Amino acid sequence: MPKVPNNLYIIHFVLMLAPALFAAAIFFGVVQNDEAAFGKDETTIFQTVAAVLAVIAVGFSQIIPRFIVRGEKRIPLQKFISLKIAQWALVEGAAVFIAVVYYLSHQKSLLIPIGVLIAILAIMRPTNDEIARYNVTDE
């Protein structure tokens, strides 16, 4: 049974770090000096869309792997890596979208869902137990 490849840890770390760095750059560099790009009504709409997108992304990130490996007794390591990257990309995309809404609205409350999504990404870290659960082979 293979172990988790080191490059998968690096990919996971980078996908987790990207929305955090983007939000930090906005917080420290842009929000202090700039006006919001749109008003309160648009902010409410975008915040609602961002919240719904985050919930959908987290849900799909848990469902997609089940569809990818459905009916397979063993999956190759390359398929497992693709599965994990797709899973992380869903959550990271939602976090980046919320960061863009934060950039446009300057609503600091949006930093909370960004942090939650980054924490969810951290929990999705690849493990050897997960490789055993999916019965991954070196093929």
C-alpha positions in Angstrom: 0.0 0.0 0.0 1.5 3.4 -1.0 2.0 6.3 1.4 0.8 9.8 0.7 3.2 11.4 -1.8 5.1 14.5 -0.5 4.0 16.6 -3.5 0.3 16.0 -2.5 1.1 17.6 0.9 2.6 20.6 -0.9 -0.4 21.0 -3.2 -2.7 20.8 -0.2 -0.7 23.5 1.6 -0.7 25.8 -1.4 -4.4 25.4 -2.0 -5.0 26.2 1.7 -2.6 29.1 1.8 -3.8 30.9 -1.4 -7.2 32.3 -0.1 -5.6 33.1 3.3 -2.8 35.2 1.6 -5.3 36.8 -0.7 -7.6 37.8 2.2 -4.6 39.0 4.2 -3.4 41.2 1.3 -6.8 42.7 1.0 -7.2 43.3 4.7 -3.8 44.9 5.2 -3.4 46.6 1.8 -6.7 47.6 0.3 -9.5 47.8 2.8 -7.8 50.4 5.0 -7.4 52.9 2.1 -10.2 52.3 -0.3 -14.0 52.7 -0.5 -16.3 49.7 -1.1 -17.1 49.0 -4.7 -20.8 48.6 -4.1 -23.6 49.6 -1.7 -25.4 47.8 1.1 -28.1 46.1 -1.1 -25.5 44.6 -3.4 -23.4 43.6 -0.4 -26.3 41.6 1.0 -26.9 39.9 -2.3 -23.2 38.9 -2.7 -22.9 37.8 0.9 -25.9 35.5 0.4 -24.5 34.1 -2.8 -21.1 33.6 -1.1 -22.7 31.8 1.9 -24.8 29.5 -0.4 -21.7 28.8 -2.6 -19.6 27.9 0.5 -22.2 25.4 1.7 -22.6 23.9 -1.7 -18.9 23.7 -2.2 -18.3 21.9 1.1 -21.2 19.5 0.4 -20.0 18.7 -3.1 -16.4 18.2 -1.8 -17.7 15.4 0.3 -20.0 13.9 -2.4 -17.7 14.1 -5.4 -15.2 11.5 -4.1 -18.0 9.0 -3.6 -19.0 9.4 -7.3 -15.4 9.1 -8.5 -14.7 5.8 -6.7 -18.2 4.4 -6.9 -18.1 0.6 -7.5 -14.3 0.4 -7.6 -12.5 -2.0 -5.2 -9.1 -0.5 -5.8 -8.2 2.9 -7.2 -4.8 3.9 -8.6 -2.7 6.4 -6.8 -3.0 8.9 -9.6 -6.8 8.8 -9.4 -6.6 9.3 -5.6 -4.4 12.4 -6.2 -6.9 13.8 -8.8 -9.8 13.1 -6.4 -8.1 15.0 -3.6 -7.2 18.0 -5.8 -10.8 18.2 -7.1 -12.1 18.0 -3.5 -9.8 20.8 -2.3 -10.4 23.0 -5.4 -14.1 23.1 -4.7 -13.6 24.5 -1.2 -10.7 26.8 -2.2 -12.8 28.2 -5.0 -15.5 29.2 -2.6 -13.0 30.7 -0.2 -11.5 32.8 -3.0 -14.9 33.9 -4.1 -15.7 35.1 -0.6 -12.4 36.9 -0.5 -13.3 38.7 -3.8 -16.7 39.7 -2.2 -14.7 40.9 0.8 -12.5 43.0 -1.5 -15.6 44.5 -3.1 -17.7 45.1 0.0 -15.1 45.6 2.7 -17.3 43.7 5.2 -14.8 42.3 7.7 -17.4 39.7 8.8 -16.6 37.8 5.6 -13.2 36.9 7.1 -15.0 34.4 9.3 -16.3 32.2 6.5 -12.9 32.4 4.8 -11.3 31.2 7.9 -13.8 28.4 8.3 -13.3 27.2 4.7 -9.5 27.3 5.3 -10.0 25.2 8.4 -12.1 22.7 6.5 -9.3 22.5 3.9 -6.9 21.8 6.7 -9.1 19.0 8.0 -9.1 17.5 4.5 -5.4 16.8 4.7 -4.4 13.6 3.0 -3.6 10.7 5.3 -2.3 7.2 5.1 -5.5 6.0 6.7 -7.5 7.6 3.9 -5.3 5.8 1.3 -6.1 2.5 3.1 -9.8 3.4 3.2 -9.9 4.0 -0.5 -7.7 0.9 -1.1 -5.2 2.8 -3.2 -2.7 0.9 -5.3 0.6 2.0 -6.9 -0.5 1.1 -10.4 
